[in-house]
């Protein structure tokens, strides 16, 4: 491999910087995400080739059209300007688009017969609930507020606006949105999915205080199109992580040169 210090990678105000110098800055700042993206793309391309997965001209054209629409590139001039700003040629862009299509086709091949099984095994984990919360610092205050709500029919959301210390949900009367089981503490999850919509449960002692929780609605998981996509990404990500773990990866341009004699490093250690 040629000496990286001899390859000019950058020029600023007439000053040239070698690839070695540019990489030094990237390594020092830990900014090497581009290499991981290149590794990912290589693994996808290799696996697709092994499975004889290819991208047809029609698929490439369709993906390019979708890309242009998503980025408001409705004419040649806009597309050329977009490419110029990113230092890309049309051939580079087509290669990038092809890589995206290969990933999608490989994902479909990897997950084709695994969606239903994954859903059946993990169905409960996809359940969700719309919740509101009222958080206070003192347990007795929490119990008194719960008594007002349950026994005296006080308005949960009004009390949340008046008493909750949770700045994120207080303005909306405690409304926290839809949460999955995995987003809840274990004690809360058990109580939520063991109760009925409309009920108020707690108080629970959590990290930021004592919580009263109103169950706005419960949503048992169904294998619809949106959940299929979620499962596909999860199954594919697990498959890819395993492939990445087993991959033999070398990055010659990041190899550290032989260490200098200790006496030459004295200035660093002063």
Phi and psi restraints in degrees (value plus and minus 20) as a CYANA .aco file:
   2 UNK   PHI     -89.2   -49.2
   2 UNK   PSI     137.5   177.5
   3 UNK   PHI     -86.7   -46.7
   3 UNK   PSI     102.4   142.4
   4 UNK   PHI     -85.9   -45.9
   4 UNK   PSI     -41.9    -1.9
   5 UNK   PHI     -93.4   -53.4
   5 UNK   PSI     -32.7     7.3
   6 UNK   PHI    -115.8   -75.8
   6 UNK   PSI     -29.1    10.9
   7 UNK   PHI    -116.9   -76.9
   7 UNK   PSI      96.3   136.3
   8 UNK   PHI     -98.3   -58.3
   8 UNK   PSI      97.0   137.0
   9 UNK   PHI    -124.5   -84.5
   9 UNK   PSI     -40.8    -0.8
  10 UNK   PHI    -173.0  -133.0
  10 UNK   PSI     126.7   166.7
  11 UNK   PHI    -156.1  -116.1
  11 UNK   PSI     106.5   146.5
  12 UNK   PHI    -147.5  -107.5
  12 UNK   PSI      98.0   138.0
  13 UNK   PHI      32.1    72.1
  13 UNK   PSI      20.5    60.5
  14 UNK   PHI      64.9   104.9
  14 UNK   PSI     -29.4    10.6
  15 UNK   PHI    -110.9   -70.9
  15 UNK   PSI     108.6   148.6
  16 UNK   PHI    -111.2   -71.2
  16 UNK   PSI     122.6   162.6
  17 UNK   PHI    -145.7  -105.7
  17 UNK   PSI     111.3   151.3
  18 UNK   PHI     -96.0   -56.0
  18 UNK   PSI     142.4   182.4
  19 UNK   PHI     -79.3   -39.3
  19 UNK   PSI     -55.3   -15.3
  20 UNK   PHI     -81.4   -41.4
  20 UNK   PSI     -61.7   -21.7
  21 UNK   PHI     -88.7   -48.7
  21 UNK   PSI     -60.6   -20.6
  22 UNK   PHI     -83.8   -43.8
  22 UNK   PSI     -63.0   -23.0
  23 UNK   PHI     -87.0   -47.0
  23 UNK   PSI     -53.4   -13.4
  24 UNK   PHI     -79.8   -39.8
  24 UNK   PSI     -64.4   -24.4
  25 UNK   PHI     -83.3   -43.3
  25 UNK   PSI     -63.9   -23.9
  26 UNK   PHI     -83.2   -43.2
  26 UNK   PSI     -62.5   -22.5
  27 UNK   PHI     -86.8   -46.8
  27 UNK   PSI     -62.0   -22.0
  28 UNK   PHI     -82.5   -42.5
  28 UNK   PSI     -55.2   -15.2
  29 UNK   PHI    -110.4   -70.4
  29 UNK   PSI     -22.5    17.5
  30 UNK   PHI      46.8    86.8
  30 UNK   PSI      11.2    51.2
  31 UNK   PHI    -124.3   -84.3
  31 UNK   PSI      43.7    83.7
  32 UNK   PHI    -136.8   -96.8
  32 UNK   PSI       7.6    47.6
  33 UNK   PHI     -79.3   -39.3
  33 UNK   PSI     -50.7   -10.7
  34 UNK   PHI     -81.5   -41.5
  34 UNK   PSI     -51.2   -11.2
  35 UNK   PHI     -90.3   -50.3
  35 UNK   PSI     -59.6   -19.6
  36 UNK   PHI     -84.1   -44.1
  36 UNK   PSI     -58.7   -18.7
  37 UNK   PHI     -84.0   -44.0
  37 UNK   PSI     -57.8   -17.8
  38 UNK   PHI     -87.9   -47.9
  38 UNK   PSI     -59.0   -19.0
  39 UNK   PHI     -83.3   -43.3
  39 UNK   PSI     -65.7   -25.7
  40 UNK   PHI     -78.3   -38.3
  40 UNK   PSI     -66.0   -26.0
  41 UNK   PHI     -83.0   -43.0
  41 UNK   PSI     -57.7   -17.7
  42 UNK   PHI     -85.8   -45.8
  42 UNK   PSI     -62.4   -22.4
  43 UNK   PHI     -84.2   -44.2
  43 UNK   PSI     -61.4   -21.4
  44 UNK   PHI     -81.3   -41.3
  44 UNK   PSI     -67.6   -27.6
  45 UNK   PHI     -82.5   -42.5
  45 UNK   PSI     -62.4   -22.4
  46 UNK   PHI     -85.9   -45.9
  46 UNK   PSI     -63.8   -23.8
  47 UNK   PHI     -86.6   -46.6
  47 UNK   PSI     -58.9   -18.9
  48 UNK   PHI     -82.7   -42.7
  48 UNK   PSI     -60.4   -20.4
  49 UNK   PHI     -84.5   -44.5
  49 UNK   PSI     -60.8   -20.8
  50 UNK   PHI     -83.5   -43.5
  50 UNK   PSI     -51.1   -11.1
  51 UNK   PHI    -114.4   -74.4
  51 UNK   PSI     -13.1    26.9
  52 UNK   PHI      37.1    77.1
  52 UNK   PSI      16.9    56.9
  53 UNK   PHI    -110.6   -70.6
  53 UNK   PSI     104.3   144.3
  54 UNK   PHI    -149.3  -109.3
  54 UNK   PSI     144.4   184.4
  55 UNK   PHI    -128.5   -88.5
  55 UNK   PSI     101.3   141.3
  56 UNK   PHI     -97.8   -57.8
  56 UNK   PSI     144.1   184.1
  57 UNK   PHI     -80.2   -40.2
  57 UNK   PSI     -58.5   -18.5
  58 UNK   PHI     -85.1   -45.1
  58 UNK   PSI     -62.1   -22.1
  59 UNK   PHI     -86.0   -46.0
  59 UNK   PSI     -60.0   -20.0
  60 UNK   PHI     -84.9   -44.9
  60 UNK   PSI     -62.6   -22.6
  61 UNK   PHI     -84.8   -44.8
  61 UNK   PSI     -62.2   -22.2
  62 UNK   PHI     -82.6   -42.6
  62 UNK   PSI     -63.4   -23.4
  63 UNK   PHI     -86.4   -46.4
  63 UNK   PSI     -57.9   -17.9
  64 UNK   PHI     -84.8   -44.8
  64 UNK   PSI     -61.2   -21.2
  65 UNK   PHI     -83.0   -43.0
  65 UNK   PSI     -62.1   -22.1
  66 UNK   PHI     -84.8   -44.8
  66 UNK   PSI     -59.2   -19.2
  67 UNK   PHI     -83.6   -43.6
  67 UNK   PSI     -66.0   -26.0
  68 UNK   PHI     -82.0   -42.0
  68 UNK   PSI     -61.5   -21.5
  69 UNK   PHI     -84.5   -44.5
  69 UNK   PSI     -60.4   -20.4
  70 UNK   PHI     -87.8   -47.8
  70 UNK   PSI     -45.8    -5.8
  71 UNK   PHI    -129.7   -89.7
  71 UNK   PSI      -4.6    35.4
  72 UNK   PHI      36.4    76.4
  72 UNK   PSI      18.8    58.8
  73 UNK   PHI    -121.8   -81.8
  73 UNK   PSI      56.5    96.5
  74 UNK   PHI    -109.4   -69.4
  74 UNK   PSI     -23.9    16.1
  75 UNK   PHI    -165.2  -125.2
  75 UNK   PSI     151.5   191.5
  76 UNK   PHI     -82.1   -42.1
  76 UNK   PSI     -60.7   -20.7
  77 UNK   PHI     -81.6   -41.6
  77 UNK   PSI     -64.4   -24.4
  78 UNK   PHI     -85.3   -45.3
  78 UNK   PSI     -59.5   -19.5
  79 UNK   PHI     -85.6   -45.6
  79 UNK   PSI     -64.2   -24.2
  80 UNK   PHI     -82.9   -42.9
  80 UNK   PSI     -58.6   -18.6
  81 UNK   PHI     -85.6   -45.6
  81 UNK   PSI     -60.1   -20.1
  82 UNK   PHI     -83.5   -43.5
  82 UNK   PSI     -64.7   -24.7
  83 UNK   PHI     -85.3   -45.3
  83 UNK   PSI     -63.0   -23.0
  84 UNK   PHI     -81.1   -41.1
  84 UNK   PSI     -61.6   -21.6
  85 UNK   PHI     -83.4   -43.4
  85 UNK   PSI     -44.0    -4.0
  86 UNK   PHI    -127.8   -87.8
  86 UNK   PSI     -10.7    29.3
  87 UNK   PHI      38.1    78.1
  87 UNK   PSI      21.8    61.8
  88 UNK   PHI    -135.3   -95.3
  88 UNK   PSI     126.2   166.2
  89 UNK   PHI    -114.3   -74.3
  89 UNK   PSI     150.7   190.7
  90 UNK   PHI     -82.2   -42.2
  90 UNK   PSI     -56.8   -16.8
  91 UNK   PHI     -85.2   -45.2
  91 UNK   PSI     -60.0   -20.0
  92 UNK   PHI     -80.0   -40.0
  92 UNK   PSI     -65.6   -25.6
  93 UNK   PHI     -83.2   -43.2
  93 UNK   PSI     -64.2   -24.2
  94 UNK   PHI     -81.9   -41.9
  94 UNK   PSI     -58.9   -18.9
  95 UNK   PHI     -84.9   -44.9
  95 UNK   PSI     -60.6   -20.6
  96 UNK   PHI     -82.7   -42.7
  96 UNK   PSI     -66.3   -26.3
  97 UNK   PHI     -81.8   -41.8
  97 UNK   PSI     -62.9   -22.9
  98 UNK   PHI     -80.5   -40.5
  98 UNK   PSI     -59.3   -19.3
  99 UNK   PHI     -82.1   -42.1
  99 UNK   PSI     -59.7   -19.7
 100 UNK   PHI     -84.4   -44.4
 100 UNK   PSI     -60.8   -20.8
 101 UNK   PHI     -87.9   -47.9
 101 UNK   PSI     -60.8   -20.8
 102 UNK   PHI     -78.6   -38.6
 102 UNK   PSI     -61.7   -21.7
 103 UNK   PHI     -81.4   -41.4
 103 UNK   PSI     -64.7   -24.7
 104 UNK   PHI     -83.0   -43.0
 104 UNK   PSI     -63.3   -23.3
 105 UNK   PHI     -88.5   -48.5
 105 UNK   PSI     -58.0   -18.0
 106 UNK   PHI     -86.6   -46.6
 106 UNK   PSI     -60.8   -20.8
 107 UNK   PHI     -79.3   -39.3
 107 UNK   PSI     -63.1   -23.1
 108 UNK   PHI     -82.3   -42.3
 108 UNK   PSI     -60.4   -20.4
 109 UNK   PHI     -87.8   -47.8
 109 UNK   PSI     -60.6   -20.6
 110 UNK   PHI     -88.5   -48.5
 110 UNK   PSI     -58.2   -18.2
 111 UNK   PHI    -119.7   -79.7
 111 UNK   PSI     -21.6    18.4
 112 UNK   PHI     -70.7   -30.7
 112 UNK   PSI     -63.8   -23.8
 113 UNK   PHI    -129.3   -89.3
 113 UNK   PSI       1.2    41.2
 114 UNK   PHI    -137.4   -97.4
 114 UNK   PSI     -29.7    10.3
 115 UNK   PHI     -85.0   -45.0
 115 UNK   PSI     -74.0   -34.0
 116 UNK   PHI     -81.9   -41.9
 116 UNK   PSI     -61.3   -21.3
 117 UNK   PHI     -84.1   -44.1
 117 UNK   PSI     -64.5   -24.5
 118 UNK   PHI     -82.1   -42.1
 118 UNK   PSI     -61.2   -21.2
 119 UNK   PHI     -83.9   -43.9
 119 UNK   PSI     -64.0   -24.0
 120 UNK   PHI     -81.3   -41.3
 120 UNK   PSI     -61.4   -21.4
 121 UNK   PHI     -94.2   -54.2
 121 UNK   PSI     -53.2   -13.2
 122 UNK   PHI    -135.7   -95.7
 122 UNK   PSI       1.3    41.3
 123 UNK   PHI     -73.5   -33.5
 123 UNK   PSI     -65.6   -25.6
 124 UNK   PHI     -80.4   -40.4
 124 UNK   PSI     -54.0   -14.0
 125 UNK   PHI     -86.3   -46.3
 125 UNK   PSI     -37.3     2.7
 126 UNK   PHI    -114.3   -74.3
 126 UNK   PSI     -23.2    16.8
 127 UNK   PHI     -83.1   -43.1
 127 UNK   PSI     132.0   172.0
 128 UNK   PHI    -164.4  -124.4
 128 UNK   PSI     147.6   187.6
 129 UNK   PHI    -168.2  -128.2
 129 UNK   PSI     123.0   163.0
 130 UNK   PHI    -109.1   -69.1
 130 UNK   PSI     104.8   144.8
 131 UNK   PHI    -148.7  -108.7
 131 UNK   PSI     133.1   173.1
 132 UNK   PHI    -143.2  -103.2
 132 UNK   PSI     130.3   170.3
 133 UNK   PHI    -154.0  -114.0
 133 UNK   PSI     128.6   168.6
 134 UNK   PHI    -146.8  -106.8
 134 UNK   PSI      99.4   139.4
 135 UNK   PHI    -138.3   -98.3
 135 UNK   PSI     107.8   147.8
 136 UNK   PHI    -151.0  -111.0
 136 UNK   PSI     146.5   186.5
 137 UNK   PHI    -103.7   -63.7
 137 UNK   PSI     -48.4    -8.4
 138 UNK   PHI    -129.4   -89.4
 138 UNK   PSI     115.4   155.4
 139 UNK   PHI     -83.6   -43.6
 139 UNK   PSI     -61.8   -21.8
 140 UNK   PHI     -84.4   -44.4
 140 UNK   PSI     -58.0   -18.0
 141 UNK   PHI     -82.3   -42.3
 141 UNK   PSI     -63.3   -23.3
 142 UNK   PHI     -80.3   -40.3
 142 UNK   PSI     -62.9   -22.9
 143 UNK   PHI     -89.0   -49.0
 143 UNK   PSI     -55.9   -15.9
 144 UNK   PHI     -86.5   -46.5
 144 UNK   PSI     -62.3   -22.3
 145 UNK   PHI     -85.3   -45.3
 145 UNK   PSI     -58.4   -18.4
 146 UNK   PHI     -83.7   -43.7
 146 UNK   PSI     -59.8   -19.8
 147 UNK   PHI     -82.6   -42.6
 147 UNK   PSI     -60.0   -20.0
 148 UNK   PHI     -82.0   -42.0
 148 UNK   PSI     -58.6   -18.6
 149 UNK   PHI     -93.3   -53.3
 149 UNK   PSI     -67.3   -27.3
 150 UNK   PHI     -99.1   -59.1
 150 UNK   PSI     -65.3   -25.3
 151 UNK   PHI    -107.8   -67.8
 151 UNK   PSI     -55.1   -15.1
 152 UNK   PHI    -128.5   -88.5
 152 UNK   PSI     -14.9    25.1
 153 UNK   PHI      39.5    79.5
 153 UNK   PSI      12.4    52.4
 154 UNK   PHI     -87.1   -47.1
 154 UNK   PSI     132.8   172.8
 155 UNK   PHI     -97.9   -57.9
 155 UNK   PSI      97.0   137.0
 156 UNK   PHI     -76.2   -36.2
 156 UNK   PSI     -67.3   -27.3
 157 UNK   PHI     -89.1   -49.1
 157 UNK   PSI     -54.6   -14.6
 158 UNK   PHI     -86.5   -46.5
 158 UNK   PSI     -62.9   -22.9
 159 UNK   PHI     -84.7   -44.7
 159 UNK   PSI     -55.5   -15.5
 160 UNK   PHI     -83.3   -43.3
 160 UNK   PSI     -61.2   -21.2
 161 UNK   PHI     -84.7   -44.7
 161 UNK   PSI     -52.7   -12.7
 162 UNK   PHI    -104.7   -64.7
 162 UNK   PSI     -54.9   -14.9
 163 UNK   PHI    -139.9   -99.9
 163 UNK   PSI     -41.6    -1.6
 164 UNK   PHI     -86.7   -46.7
 164 UNK   PSI     121.1   161.1
 165 UNK   PHI    -118.9   -78.9
 165 UNK   PSI     -14.1    25.9
 166 UNK   PHI    -106.6   -66.6
 166 UNK   PSI      80.9   120.9
 167 UNK   PHI     -82.8   -42.8
 167 UNK   PSI     -47.1    -7.1
 168 UNK   PHI     -91.4   -51.4
 168 UNK   PSI     -53.4   -13.4
 169 UNK   PHI    -131.4   -91.4
 169 UNK   PSI     -36.4     3.6
 170 UNK   PHI     -75.9   -35.9
 170 UNK   PSI     -66.3   -26.3
 171 UNK   PHI     -79.8   -39.8
 171 UNK   PSI     -46.9    -6.9
 172 UNK   PHI    -118.2   -78.2
 172 UNK   PSI       3.1    43.1
 173 UNK   PHI      49.1    89.1
 173 UNK   PSI       6.0    46.0
 174 UNK   PHI      71.3   111.3
 174 UNK   PSI     -22.4    17.6
 175 UNK   PHI     -84.7   -44.7
 175 UNK   PSI     103.6   143.6
 176 UNK   PHI    -128.4   -88.4
 176 UNK   PSI     -25.5    14.5
 177 UNK   PHI      67.6   107.6
 177 UNK   PSI    -187.3  -147.3
 178 UNK   PHI    -109.7   -69.7
 178 UNK   PSI     107.2   147.2
 179 UNK   PHI    -143.6  -103.6
 179 UNK   PSI     121.5   161.5
 180 UNK   PHI    -103.2   -63.2
 180 UNK   PSI     144.4   184.4
 181 UNK   PHI     -73.9   -33.9
 181 UNK   PSI     -63.2   -23.2
 182 UNK   PHI     -87.0   -47.0
 182 UNK   PSI     -35.1     4.9
 183 UNK   PHI    -110.1   -70.1
 183 UNK   PSI     -22.0    18.0
 184 UNK   PHI    -128.2   -88.2
 184 UNK   PSI     130.3   170.3
 185 UNK   PHI     -84.5   -44.5
 185 UNK   PSI     130.3   170.3
 186 UNK   PHI     -76.4   -36.4
 186 UNK   PSI     -63.2   -23.2
 187 UNK   PHI     -87.4   -47.4
 187 UNK   PSI     -54.7   -14.7
 188 UNK   PHI     -91.5   -51.5
 188 UNK   PSI     -65.2   -25.2
 189 UNK   PHI     -75.8   -35.8
 189 UNK   PSI     -67.8   -27.8
 190 UNK   PHI     -79.8   -39.8
 190 UNK   PSI     -63.5   -23.5
 191 UNK   PHI     -90.9   -50.9
 191 UNK   PSI     -60.8   -20.8
 192 UNK   PHI     -81.0   -41.0
 192 UNK   PSI     -70.2   -30.2
 193 UNK   PHI    -102.9   -62.9
 193 UNK   PSI     -19.0    21.0
 194 UNK   PHI    -124.0   -84.0
 194 UNK   PSI     -17.0    23.0
 195 UNK   PHI    -134.2   -94.2
 195 UNK   PSI    -200.0  -160.0
 196 UNK   PHI    -125.9   -85.9
 196 UNK   PSI     130.1   170.1
 197 UNK   PHI     -76.2   -36.2
 197 UNK   PSI     119.5   159.5
 198 UNK   PHI      75.6   115.6
 198 UNK   PSI     -36.9     3.1
 199 UNK   PHI    -102.1   -62.1
 199 UNK   PSI     138.1   178.1
 200 UNK   PHI    -133.0   -93.0
 200 UNK   PSI     106.5   146.5
 201 UNK   PHI    -139.8   -99.8
 201 UNK   PSI     140.2   180.2
 202 UNK   PHI      91.5   131.5
 202 UNK   PSI    -191.0  -151.0
 203 UNK   PHI     -99.4   -59.4
 203 UNK   PSI     130.4   170.4
 204 UNK   PHI    -136.3   -96.3
 204 UNK   PSI     114.9   154.9
 205 UNK   PHI    -106.7   -66.7
 205 UNK   PSI      90.0   130.0
 206 UNK   PHI    -138.8   -98.8
 206 UNK   PSI    -198.2  -158.2
 207 UNK   PHI     -79.1   -39.1
 207 UNK   PSI     -57.5   -17.5
 208 UNK   PHI    -120.7   -80.7
 208 UNK   PSI     -11.6    28.4
 209 UNK   PHI     121.9   161.9
 209 UNK   PSI    -185.9  -145.9
 210 UNK   PHI    -115.3   -75.3
 210 UNK   PSI     105.9   145.9
 211 UNK   PHI    -127.5   -87.5
 211 UNK   PSI     110.8   150.8
 212 UNK   PHI    -124.4   -84.4
 212 UNK   PSI     115.9   155.9
 213 UNK   PHI    -146.6  -106.6
 213 UNK   PSI     108.2   148.2
 214 UNK   PHI    -122.1   -82.1
 214 UNK   PSI     108.1   148.1
 215 UNK   PHI    -108.2   -68.2
 215 UNK   PSI      85.5   125.5
 216 UNK   PHI     -93.7   -53.7
 216 UNK   PSI     -63.5   -23.5
 217 UNK   PHI    -184.0  -144.0
 217 UNK   PSI     134.7   174.7
 218 UNK   PHI    -135.2   -95.2
 218 UNK   PSI     122.4   162.4
 219 UNK   PHI    -150.4  -110.4
 219 UNK   PSI      83.0   123.0
 220 UNK   PHI     -95.9   -55.9
 220 UNK   PSI     118.4   158.4
 221 UNK   PHI     -85.4   -45.4
 221 UNK   PSI     117.2   157.2
 222 UNK   PHI    -148.6  -108.6
 222 UNK   PSI     122.9   162.9
 223 UNK   PHI    -101.3   -61.3
 223 UNK   PSI      54.1    94.1
 224 UNK   PHI    -112.6   -72.6
 224 UNK   PSI    -197.2  -157.2
 225 UNK   PHI     -81.6   -41.6
 225 UNK   PSI     -60.3   -20.3
 226 UNK   PHI     -84.6   -44.6
 226 UNK   PSI     -62.4   -22.4
 227 UNK   PHI     -90.3   -50.3
 227 UNK   PSI     -53.8   -13.8
 228 UNK   PHI     -78.3   -38.3
 228 UNK   PSI     -62.8   -22.8
 229 UNK   PHI     -84.7   -44.7
 229 UNK   PSI     -60.4   -20.4
 230 UNK   PHI     -81.0   -41.0
 230 UNK   PSI     -64.5   -24.5
 231 UNK   PHI     -88.6   -48.6
 231 UNK   PSI     -59.8   -19.8
 232 UNK   PHI     -76.7   -36.7
 232 UNK   PSI     -67.4   -27.4
 233 UNK   PHI     -83.7   -43.7
 233 UNK   PSI     -59.2   -19.2
 234 UNK   PHI     -87.2   -47.2
 234 UNK   PSI     -67.9   -27.9
 235 UNK   PHI     -83.9   -43.9
 235 UNK   PSI     -63.0   -23.0
 236 UNK   PHI     -85.5   -45.5
 236 UNK   PSI     -60.1   -20.1
 237 UNK   PHI     -83.1   -43.1
 237 UNK   PSI     -60.0   -20.0
 238 UNK   PHI     -85.4   -45.4
 238 UNK   PSI     -63.1   -23.1
 239 UNK   PHI     -81.3   -41.3
 239 UNK   PSI     -64.1   -24.1
 240 UNK   PHI     -86.3   -46.3
 240 UNK   PSI     -60.4   -20.4
 241 UNK   PHI     -80.3   -40.3
 241 UNK   PSI     -57.0   -17.0
 242 UNK   PHI     -87.9   -47.9
 242 UNK   PSI     -62.6   -22.6
 243 UNK   PHI     -82.7   -42.7
 243 UNK   PSI     -62.0   -22.0
 244 UNK   PHI     -84.5   -44.5
 244 UNK   PSI     -58.6   -18.6
 245 UNK   PHI     -83.8   -43.8
 245 UNK   PSI     -54.1   -14.1
 246 UNK   PHI    -110.0   -70.0
 246 UNK   PSI     -31.3     8.7
 247 UNK   PHI     -87.9   -47.9
 247 UNK   PSI     123.2   163.2
 248 UNK   PHI    -115.1   -75.1
 248 UNK   PSI      86.6   126.6
 249 UNK   PHI    -138.6   -98.6
 249 UNK   PSI     108.9   148.9
 250 UNK   PHI    -147.1  -107.1
 250 UNK   PSI     121.2   161.2
 251 UNK   PHI    -146.7  -106.7
 251 UNK   PSI      63.5   103.5
 252 UNK   PHI     -73.5   -33.5
 252 UNK   PSI     -57.2   -17.2
 253 UNK   PHI     -92.2   -52.2
 253 UNK   PSI     -29.4    10.6
 254 UNK   PHI    -124.9   -84.9
 254 UNK   PSI     -17.6    22.4
 255 UNK   PHI     -83.7   -43.7
 255 UNK   PSI     116.2   156.2
 256 UNK   PHI    -101.2   -61.2
 256 UNK   PSI     109.3   149.3
 257 UNK   PHI     -86.6   -46.6
 257 UNK   PSI     145.9   185.9
 258 UNK   PHI     -76.5   -36.5
 258 UNK   PSI     119.6   159.6
 259 UNK   PHI     -84.6   -44.6
 259 UNK   PSI     126.9   166.9
 260 UNK   PHI     -98.2   -58.2
 260 UNK   PSI     137.4   177.4
 261 UNK   PHI     -75.6   -35.6
 261 UNK   PSI     125.2   165.2
 262 UNK   PHI     -77.5   -37.5
 262 UNK   PSI     -53.6   -13.6
 263 UNK   PHI     -85.6   -45.6
 263 UNK   PSI     -46.2    -6.2
 264 UNK   PHI     -96.7   -56.7
 264 UNK   PSI     -33.3     6.7
 265 UNK   PHI    -121.0   -81.0
 265 UNK   PSI     -12.2    27.8
 266 UNK   PHI     -78.0   -38.0
 266 UNK   PSI     -58.5   -18.5
 267 UNK   PHI     -83.5   -43.5
 267 UNK   PSI     -50.4   -10.4
 268 UNK   PHI     -88.9   -48.9
 268 UNK   PSI     -53.2   -13.2
 269 UNK   PHI    -112.9   -72.9
 269 UNK   PSI     -19.8    20.2
